Amino acid sequence: MAISELELPSDVVAHSLPGPEQLAQALADRVAGALQYAIANHDRASLVVSGGRSPIAFLEALSVRDLPWAKVQVSLADERWVEPADPESNEGLLRRHLLQNAAADAQLVGLYQAAQTLEQAAERASEKLAGFARPIDVLVLGMGSDGHTASLFPNSPLLAKGLDENGTDFCLPMLAPVSPEQRISMTYPLLASARVQCLAIQGSAKLETLRQAMRLEPSQMPIRAFLHSPLEIYWCP
């Protein structure tokens, strides 16, 4: 299956790359260009990326792009509620793979907050994001085989609130079906405010997930909420 076979909305731009390395480089070029544009026009830029293993090659490619990184704020679409030193931490992933080389001077605005409850941690993450440049200049999402993106998981108790276009929360506590279950996720209104929105996926199984998502509601497959302009999809076999 090829991405050209999907019946995507006409305003969604799809890029098909030969392999993971080419995808990482192409996405890094796109993101770096958009950040450079934002800095030229606003004297600062904001970048929100996703965690997990899939983005590592992209993060490392982006880390060597020549930008005035001190003017770039970086945050995460979601975070596992574990300390940054934990191997499962998305913040730790960013520190290891993005905040190095030329990108070492970027300003990280992490979502993890120490608190007695996940709900308190999410509230504190929202407060911390009050100083984050908005609207987001560049957003890079991933997608799970169940159609989740960020930590907007199907059947999570607060999913409807997280997808509410009129919601005012920046972050909400979310529950994942896999360990670690406790997550903090940016909400749809905040994520969807991004000027440049990219979705990076690999393999034919992810194309089948997109095909299914096009036929369902966001409550069933949350990625469906993002499948419209200005989304750009970067895919490789």
Helices and strands as residue ranges (DSSP letters): G 3-5, E 13-16, H 20-42, E 45-49, H 56-63, G 69-71, E 72-76, E 78-80, H 90-97, G 101-105, E 107-108, H 118-128, G 129-131, E 138-141, H 159-163, E 171-175, E 182-186, H 188-191, E 196-202, H 204-214, G 222-226, E 231-236
